[in-house]
Amino acid sequence: MTGAAPEFLSLQRVVAGRYSLDRELGRGGMGVVFLARDVALDRPVAIKVLPPSLAADRATRDRFLREARTAAALSHPNVVPIHAVEEHGEVVFFVMAFVDGETLGSRVRGRGRLPPAEVMRVTQEVAWALAHAHTRGLIHRDVKPDNILLERDGGWALVTDFGIARDLDGTDTPASGAVRGTPQYMSPEQAAGGVLDARSDLYSLGVTVFFAATGKLPFEADTVAGYAAKHAGQQAPSLTQMAPKLPERFATAIDRCLAKDPEQRPVSAEWLAHEISAARGALATVPAPLERFGREAEIIGGDIVTYVGGVLASGLLFETLRAMEGDFFGILFGLEMVFVIVFAALGGARAAQLVGLSRQLLKSGYGHRALQAGLEVQDRRDRDSEPEHEEGSRRRAWATIGTGAAVTALGITAGVVLDNDVGVVLGLAAGIGAPMLTVRRLWSQLGAPRWWRKLLKGRLGRAVFRLGGIGLGRHDDLLPAAGERTEAILSDAAESLYAALPEAQRERLGDVPAVIAKLEADALTLRERAADPAAAKRLATAVAALESLRLDLLRLHAGNVTVDELTRDLEAARRVGEDIDAEVAGADAARRLLEPERTG
């Protein structure tokens, strides 16, 4: 344990026997987060501990505990749940669910902006989470990409780190006068140390969505004061112009979130979620694992094509040099083989990753037929949200080819003229790098991702799934809902998995079929009322609960989850059904009261 952080050692002493610490996940100004395993329940958890320097201050310590306990009262599918809040001498910490995935911030920084459909989905899920907190009198005050987790298998967005959250009726500015939060995402009133309400979170969410949709912030500054001044005094660029592929209704709603005056922002996160539902319109539903595969496969396809371009460019460059200069000692041929092998290996590695993604999809119950249906839905959505302008695309493609050819020719010519080490590097960069960049740009300009999806729907995709399924045995192919029956598909799959369990396990989980049937019936009822934003939110919650039960039953078959843990998820699903019943009954009662009395 030599070299371990002092927080690691002190925390391990306190939680010994209950939690086994694994490693540090990250640290910030208000805490250090460790990955641990709950010994009794045999599940991974994340533990956030208050640094000793802050724990020594009684006011900070009390605030940390109070706010953690307040956040622990939140119970929502898009909020990371807090399991326990404890203090033991100088060690103050809380235990929360571990989400296997990445933050929205790391996703955008690593792979660029999100596709329009994913931007809207993530935004809606975060809006639901904030609406849940706001209706319980809690504002987050630090909404940002690094506090939004994207679950690896399902792609669900979960909001975390309510560590500086505050009651809506509380005073916002700490006694010290410091303003807590992240300068790049603060609302003008928060940066000024003013009193906040839920609309401050909506401003921060607007900045977050702007970053996710464009890959950059609306404002850049070198200091905290610089960010505060720009948020207070400059109008953010319009998302409708910065991300023209987004539906106008969605982009307009986000532009409203970025209004300087809170009165001009959306009235609530609930309203924002409803606007997003309307903006998404009648887009067919694709389960999140299939969405994720489609997104990752598109990136991998672009990489493979780029590396193939590198192989061809390397061969052409060195063969041309050999014809012009001769190759008496085989040096040029050797260099050619090095470049060809490197690029071929890189392309092969990306192809292997595609096979690995198909294997993960198979483990979740989605086979190649499901992928075909999901990609069909994505194709239709692309045609609806990104209308093709064929003539303009061709002009841009020819311009890209001309620019690439010119750069390649000039670079090689300059390399020959210089005839030194700099010339060699310049020639290689121009002769290989420029064609690769040209190929990658043409990939997007000519709509190649749609051709790539066509290949994945055909023989190439079937071959990838055959390779991915080696050693997995038989896997039933769960077709995605391509419209209105997502809940029915998930319900049938979950019931089949339950029926295949050993009798002893079925007895311990005896009411699983009833809970599944209840959630399906609730979802069907809510779908008929989808125009109501509250019903739309509850519909997504019911479908998420069904998907969670289905995945748990899959993991139970694989031995990756215990019956006890599945029982807890079953109880959570049962509560979802009860909440839906209460809300539907309340809505019906309110409607009857508002209906005019019928006479005669």
Summary of the structure (lengths in Angstrom):
residues: 600
radius of gyration: 27.3
end to end distance: 83.4
largest distance: 106.0
contacts: 1918
relative contact order: 0.07
helix: 63%
strand: 9%
